Amino acid sequence: MTTLSRQTTSAIACLALLANSTAWPQSVNDDLPDIGSPADSVLSKQQELMIGRQIYSSLRDTGRVVSDPEIQEYIQDVGQKLVVNAQDGGFKFNFFVVDDPAINAFALPGGYIGIHSGLLMATANESELAGVMAHEIAHVTQRHISRAIYANQRMSILTMAAMLGAILLGAASGSSDATQGAIMAAQGISAQQQINFTRENEYEADRVGVGILARSGFDPNGMPAFFETLGRQTGPLAAQAPEFLRTHPVTTNRIAETRNRAAEYGPVERQDAAGYSLTRARLQLLSAPTPEKAMAKFAGDERDPDRVGDLGVPYGMALAKLQLGRNVEALEDFQTLLASHPQIIHFHTGLAAAQLAVGDSRGAERTYEEAMKLFPRNRPLTIRYAEALVQNDNPEQAHKILLDLYNQVPPTPEQVRQLALAASAAGDTADAHYYMAEYHLLNGDLTMATDQLRLALSIPGLDAVQKARFRSRLDQVNAVLTPRQQANRGGQRSGSRQ
């Protein structure tokens, strides 16, 4: 029998403990079917959240989760517009893009929704993208994962734990094969391959998803239109069909029923947000083998009569020119784009990047400063400005604006790490350790968080406020450490003193 790694056995032990924890009370939504309590007897919402967070963290460790702040902001913005109308029953949703050309999307336990870059690029408009996201949201709000486990007792908590252990092992190994295995295992956890949603689950996700789509102001026909487009790729080429079709089988009946459901809401005239085409342009550039190939693709799009007026084309070309070192041309392109569309933040940050590239650091700072007045506390703008400040040897200001931002909006782990690096560069060592503790907490690593907090408390010259803040946070973390973890920490400390 194969020996399980320490990571695998730790995951199994962790999830076994989760299985015995107290379930959250289930909220009731009159507009949605009553799913009853059996799902909670398998996985509570709190357990789903903890499992989903761990899987997401493991996926991120593989490097496949897109960290580009503009792309992150866009997919979260679309997702949150949908969630507001999803009657989610207490789930806190997190949307992210996976760097993978496969046409696929998946829902993890606890509200983590992954969209492959290939799927985003395959959509024809924003309503099609939102349709897929609404479908995945419905899988979560309807508790399909817990319900499927309850219906199939062979899929036990320990089986799920073993899958999670495989993900952790794959992420730690660093090999491409293991990484791909981690991605596949994550999708198995998402109950779209390993759990195998029932036909009823898919119909229910369609029906609920169309309602979410319509209430959010998107064209409800976006969902059946995208399904129909993908469905044309079945038949003789079924083996080459998009992965989304294999995990969400689309039949003519499903398409027809989804169209009928969409018709109940009436036609919706909706123009895509600028962020849709700009995000596609960024993904196209990020996924291209070389900047030259990306430039050639954008040049072809520029000649396409169907792309006339698509701001993603000149934006993508300007970005590609920056990567190719054609900085003066890029500067002129961004100046033109910004003059015509001052309301689009991407063009402000693009112009500043071009100014930095041609050596005009002061001009770049002025561009950022003006943009910050127009769009205060915008996340991608603030992040880009902070990067420029660190590049221009002004980490103190970078620390200041990032801290102001993250006191208002919850940051991602990567963004907390950027804050820690800015604080460290500014000489604020104690705060840097404190932020790294928060980074580890967001990743679910409590023992590393306690190490960082102890380091923060050991820095000479702390004021009373810092001491109280660091000590309070350390007490909070220690309060939730398991006795074994506390014993391990104590043993490590005693060993270090010998």
N, C-alpha and C positions, 0 to 999 in steps of 0.2 A: 504494500500500500504506500502511496506517495506521502511523504511527510509534509505537513502544512508548514508554511513559513510562519515566523513570529508575527508578521503583519496580518496574515490570514487568521491565525488563531486569536489575535487581539480583536480583529473585526468581529469574529463570531462571538467572543465573550461580550463585547460591547453591545451587539445587537440582541444577544440573549438577555442582557440586563434591561435593554429597552423594552423587550417584550413583556417584562413584568412591571413596567412603570404604569402610573395612573393615566388613564385616557382622558383627553380633554372632552368637555361636554360638547355634544354635536348640536350645531345651530340648525334651525328649521327654516327653509325657504318655501313659501307657499307655491311659488311658480315652478318649482322643480320637484321631480318625483321624490317621495320619501324613501330613502335607501335603508332606513332602519338602523339597528345597532350592531348587526353581525360584523360589519366591516371594522367597527371599533374594537371588536373582540380579537381581531387579528393585528391590526395596526391602528393606533390612535393618530390623530392629526399631528400631535407633537412628535410621535415616532417617525411618521412620514417625513416631517420637516428635517429631523436630525439625519435620517438616512439620505434624503435628497441632498442635504448640505454636504455630507461626506463624499457622496459620489461626485457632486459638482466640483468639490475641491480636488479630488483625484483626477478628474478630467482636465481641470485647469493645470495641474502639475504636468500633464503630458505635453503642454504647449499648444494644444489644439483649440483652446478657447480664444477667440479673437479679443485682444485687449485694446484695440484701437478705440480711443475715447469717443470719437465721432460716431463710429459704428455702434458702440455700446449704447450711447445716448439715444440713437435713433430707434434701435430695436426695443429698448426699454420704454421709450415714449409711445410707440405703437401698442406694445403690450399693456401698458397701464391704461391707455384709453379703452382697451377692451375689458380689462379687469374691473374697472369702475362699474361696468354694466353686466358683470358676470355673476353677481350674487354669490360670491366665492365662499361664504361660510367660514371665514376666519383664516384662509390661506394667505400668506404673503408671497406673492409671485416674484420670480426672478427670471428674466429673459436674457439669453445669450446666443451668440453666433459661434458655431463650430467651423473651423477652417477645414472643410471637406467638400470636394466637388460633387459628392453623391447628392441626389435629390431626396432629401429626407428631413424629418423633424421628429422630435420625441419629447415625451413628458416624463420627468423623473418624479419620484414621490415628493410631496411637500410643496409643489408649485414651481419647480425648476423646469423651464421650457427651453429646449435647445433647437435652434434652427440652423441647418447646414447652409453654408455659403452657396452651395450648388442649388439648393431649393430657392433661396432668395433671388439668385440670378435667373432662375427658370420662370419666375412669375412674370406676368405681362403688365401688372399694375399693382398698386398698393392694396386694393381690396382683395386681390388673390392672396397676397402675403398675409393680410389680416385674417382671411378665411382659414388658412392653415393654422395660424396661431390660436384663433377662437376654438377650432376643433380640439387642439391640444389642451387649451384651458378647460374645456368641457370634460375631458378625460380626468382632470384633476378635481374639479368641483363635484363631479359625480362619483368620486372615490372609486373609480374603476380598478385601480391597482389593488386596493384592499378588498374590494368585492370579488375580484378575480382570484385572489389568494384564498379567500374564504370559500369560494365555490370549488377550488381545486386544492384540497388539503395537502396534496403532494408538494405544493410549493410552500414550504414551511419557512418560518423565520430563519432557521439555520441554513436552509438552501439559499435564501437571499443573502445571508451573512457570508456564505462561501463565495458568492458572486462578488460581493463587495471586497472580500479579501483578495480575489483575483485582480480586481481593479487596482487596489493598492499595490499589489505585487507588480503589476504591469507598469504602473506609474513610476515605481521605484527603480525598476530594472533599467529604464532608459533605452531599451532596444525598440526598433521600429515594429517588430512583430508583436512584442508585448504591448506596445502602445496601441496598436490596432486592436489587439485583444481586449484592452481596457475599454476602448470605445465601444466595441461590440457588446462587452459585458454590461456597460452602462445602459445601452439600449435594451438589453435583456431585462435589466432591473426595471426599466421604464415600462415593462409589461406590454411591449409591442412585438417582441420576438419570443422571449422565453415564456412569458405568461400567456401570450396569444389572446388578445381581446376577443370577446365573442362578437358575433354579428350584431346582437342587440346593443352591445357597448358602442359599436361604431355608428349605428343608426341614432342612438341617443346622443352621442357626441356631435353628430351632424346637426340634429334638430336643435339642441341647446346652443351649439356654436353659431348657427345661422341667426338665432335670436340675439346673441351677444353682438354679432357683426352688425345687424340692423340697428340695434339700440345705440351702438357706438358711432353711427353716422357713416359707416362704410357701405358699399354696395353689397347687399346680401347675396347677389349672384356671383360674387367673387369666389365663393367656395365651390359651387358646382362647376363654374367655368374652369377653375384650375384642375379639379378632378377630371373633367371631361378631356382637357388637353393631355393630361398624363395617361388617361385611359386609352387614348389612340395609340399609345406605344406598346400595347399588349398584343396578343395574337401570335403570329409567327415569331415575333421578336420578344416574346414574353420573358425569355431568360435574360434579356438585356434591359428589362423594364426598370424604371427607377425604383430605388429601394423603398421609397414611400409607398409604392403600390404593393410591395411584398409584405410590408408591415401594416398597411391600411388597405386591404383589398377593396377596390372600387368596382362596383357592378353597375350595369345600366339602371337597375332598380334604384340603387342608392343615388345615382346622379339625378334620376327623374324625381325621386322624393325630395331631394335637396332643392331642386329647382322649384317644385311645387311649394315647398316651405318658404323659399325666398320670395315667391310671387305674392304670398300673403302680406308682405310688407310693402309691396309696390316698388316701382322703379326709383332708383337713387342716382342722381347726377352728382358725381364726386370727382374733383380734380386731385390728382396725386399731390401730396406735399412735396416740396422741393427736396426734403431729406431723403425721399425714396430714390430718386435718380442719383443724388450725390453719394448716397451710401453704396449703391450699385457700382458707381465709378470707383470708389475707394476699394471695394472688394475686387473689382476687375484688375486694378493695379496691384493689389497685394497678392493676388493669386497668379498673376502672369509670371512665366518663367524668367523673363527679362523685361526691363523698362522699354527696350526697343519693341518687343512684341506687344506690350500694352499700348505703346504709341501707335503702332500700326493698326491695332484694333480700334482705337479711338478715331484715327484718321478715316477708317472705313465707315465708322458710325457717322462721322461728319458728312459723308457723301450720301448717306441713307435718307431719302425724303421723309421716311417715317420718324426720323429722329430730329427733325427740324424743331427748334425751340426747346429741346431737351438740354437743360443746363448741365447735366452730368457729363455730356460730351466735351465742351470746352473746359470744364473743371478738371476732368480726368486728363486731358491733354496738358493742361498747365502743371498738374502734379507730376505727370510723366516727364515733362521738361526739367522740372527740378531734380528728379532722380537722374536724369541724363546729363546734368551739369549745364543745361542751357538756361542759366539763371536769369539773364537779362530778358530773354523772351518770356520766361515764366512771370517775371515781374510785370511786364507790360500786359500779359494776359490777365493777371489778377487785378491790376489797376482798372482794366476795362470791365471785368466782371463786377467788381465792387462798385464802380461808378453807376452801373445799370441796376444793381441789386444790393443796395446798402443794408437791406433787412436780413440778408443771409450771412450767418456767422461764419460759415465755411470760407467765404471769400475774404473776410477780415483776417482770419488765421492764415489763409493761404498767402495773402499779400505780405503779412509779417514774416512768414517763413522765407519768402522770396527776398525780402529786404535783408534778412540775416544772411542768406546765401550770397548776396552781392556785397556783403560787408557793411551794410548800413544798419548797425545795431541800434543806434539811437532812433532811426526812423522806425525800426521794428517795435521798439518800446512805445513810441508815440502811437503807432497803429493799435497795439494792444491796449494802451491806456484809454484811447478813444472808444474802442470796442467794449471795454469793461464798463464804461459809463452808459453805453447804450444797452448792454446786456449783462447787468450785474449778476454775479454768482452763477453764470452759465458754466456748467461743468467742463465741457471740452475746451471752451475758451480759457477758463482759468488754468486748466492743466497745461495747455500749450503755452500760456503766458509764463507759468512757473518754470517750465522747461527752458524757455528763453532767458529768464532771469538767472537761472543757475548757469547756463551757458555764458552769460555776460558777467559772471562773478558777482551776482547779487542774490545769494541764497537766503539772506535774511528776509528780503521782500517776498521771495518765493514761499518761504515758510509762513509768512504772515497771511498771504492771500489764500493759500491752501487751507490753513487752519480756519480762516473765516468761512470758506466754502463748506468745509466738512462739519462745521458747527451748525450748519443750516440743512445740509442734505447728507444722507448716509452714504459713505464712500464704499467702494469695492476694496477687497484686500490689496489689489495692485496699487490703488490710489493711496491707501494708508501707507504702503511701503514707500511711495514717492514722497509723501509727507515726512516720513522718517529720514529719508536720504537728504531732503532739503534741510531739515533741522540739524542733522549731523554736519552737513557742509557749512551751516551757519554757526557751528560751534555749540549748539544747544544739545549737548550729549545726553543729558538726563531725559529731556523730552524725546529725543530720538529713540532711546530705549523704551520709553513709555509707549510711543507709537508702534514700535515693533511688537510690543506685548499685545496691542490691539490687533495688529496684523495676524499674529498667531491665534488669537481668540476667534477672529473671523474664519480662520482655517480649522478651528476646532481643536487646536493643540494647546491644552491648558498648561501642561508642564513647561513647554517653551515660553509661554506667556509669563509664568511665575519667575522663570529665570531672568527674563528681560526686566520685570518689575523690580526684582532684587538688585539687578545691576543699576537701575535708575535710582533706587534708594541709596546706593553706595557712592554715588557721585558727590564729591565735596561741594559745599556752598549752596545747597538747596535752601530755598526759602520755605516758610511755614506752609504756604499754600501748596507748593509742590509736594512736600513731604506728606501732607494730609491726603492729597489726591492720589499719590502713588500707593500709600499704605491702605487707603480705602479700597482701591481697585484690587490690590493683592489679597486683602481679606475676602473680597467677593469671590475671587477665583478659588482661593483655598477652601471656601465654604462648599464648593461643588466638586472638588477633587475627591475621587474615591479613596477609601482608606489605603488601598494598595498603592495608588499613585502617590499619596502623601508619604507612605513608608519608603517608596523608591526615592523620593526627593530627599528624605532624611538620610537614607543610606548613601546617596551620592554626595550629600554635603559632608557627611562624616568621613567618607573616603577621601574627599578633596582636602580635608584638614590633616590627614595622616602623612 
